[in-house]
Amino acid sequence: MGGSTIVGQDAAGLVSALKSAQSGDVIELAAGDYSRIKLQNLSLQGEGVTTPAQDGDAPATLNGMVVSNCQGLTFSNLDMF
């Protein structure tokens, strides 16, 4: 079964949403630049968490993202640098 859908508006909101996410949640990212994101020690079992762009025609960009010791996260339809 699916979880909740949350919309991230900025980098701090994305990190907060990921830290409180439950398996099956979807965190959609509004268009914009999400910079200096550091994710550490997140582990989501089961379905994990999916993080797509909210609008495929208006990209969300993850710039300088650092991920360490994380499991169960799927990022899709995003620009990553």
Phi, psi and omega in degrees: 000147179282164179254211181276158172248125182239142177254123176269132181256340182204176184298316180297321178294322178296311180299315179300315180296319180294321181292332181257002184293152175246158178306132179096350179291154173238126178248103181275139180257126174294158179303144177144184182256122178251103188251154173055052178263130178236120178244127179224140170057041174260129180224112180244118182272177178071233183287342184071195181237135178253134180235092177260168170292143180294323182228115182300339179270351180231093190292149169258138183242124174262115187242115178075035181280135178242125180238126182224126176056050180240148178220149174083020178250133176234123177252134181216151178056037179237152170269130181235128179233000000 
